[in-house]
Amino acid sequence: MTDVLVVGGGIIGLSAGWHLARHGARVTVVEAGEPLRFTSRAAAAMIAPVGYLEPADDQFLRLRTDAHADWDRFAASLLDDTGVDPAYQRIGSLVAAFDDAGLARADALRTLHAQLGIDSSVVDAATAHELEPLVRGMIGGLWVPGEGCVDPDAAGRALLRGIRSRQGTVRTGVPVSRLRSDGDRIVGVTLSDGTDLDAALVLVAAGAASTGLGGIPETARFPLRAVKGQSLLVRDRTEAPTVRTVLRAGANLVPRGDGRLMIAGTVEDAAGLGDHNTVAGMYEVLDRAVAAVPAVRELPLDGWCVGQRPVAADDAPVLGPSGTDGLWWATGHSYYGILLSGLTGRLLADAVYGDRAAADRLRLFAAERFRTGTPKYASLTHDRHA
């Protein structure tokens, strides 16, 4: 029997598995396909906690700012533990402004950043073009020097090596069909091939598919929807790269650190579950990107990506004990899964091993809030392309 069985091999599940293994847990990760091949790979992977106007005291926003600060620790620990560089870069982000309304928004964001202790500044057209010379029609923007990005593929390779080096198991290609129970307790899972796996604790980190697993008690369920995102990767120029920063300019253009450039992505709230790109989705992404950075049209295509963001009713994650013994949640990270992966993985592992402060932090994001109505977070009803 394994100590903790993690359902889901995206970056959230792998981070939790690695942090648990570092505590000494016997960990098994079960992934329906290949690790990091779906939503995690399609993410822009910006390590940027705030780009929208939200209440400064919102606990979800505070979780994101703490996760941003934690990425230095997370990346350094991964490299030290595994020898694999997760390709984390603090290259700064630029929120481009193309009109007076954009400049006003940049100034409002700078005020929010100041309240949160984030260094940022509104820059004029000349400075903005020094940062990103190839953006067309930019009259200024918001420069956030401490923000950055990561390559989810590289981070995933590091996490997989870290789990396996501590005798953890990663099973791929066989989905979990249902959770198994003994009375009122979850005691393991059944795979689609009929194999039963026993576990002292099941941690469900299966993204938008988390609440669709069989065997979840009704009392543990909560509302979770899938928001489809389509993105593409291109090969940027080695000399004089097309994009130098984490650029938010209608689309999100994010260097991967290995010569590739991620262009993300659509927000398809009513698309339903699916794993394919569409002509309309790719047209939308490319149209936005080329409008802002015309030079993108000349870059060679590296690949298409698609994912399903797991989004709860208030956009905040669902973490920790489910209310059913033996079952914990690690899902609902919405538009911030890569950003939150290091911190939430650490909090989950620490709480499993009895850390009271971690358990208290997770309690703010328990599924119970959908039954009791508290706490409530600021639902992110905004243009997430900006």
KACORPE-V783391 format. One record per helix or strand. SS is the DSSP state (a for helix, b for strand). FROM is the first residue (numbers start at 1). TO is the last residue. If there is no record, write none. Layout:
BEGIN
SS FROM TO
SS FROM TO
END
This chain:
BEGIN
b 2 7
a 11 22
b 27 31
a 39 42
b 46 47
a 59 82
b 89 89
b 93 97
a 100 116
b 121 124
a 125 131
b 140 144
b 148 149
a 152 165
b 169 172
b 176 182
b 185 191
b 196 204
a 207 212
b 214 214
a 218 220
b 224 235
b 246 248
b 252 255
b 260 264
b 268 268
a 279 292
a 294 298
b 300 312
b 318 321
b 325 325
b 327 331
a 334 352
a 356 363
a 369 372
END
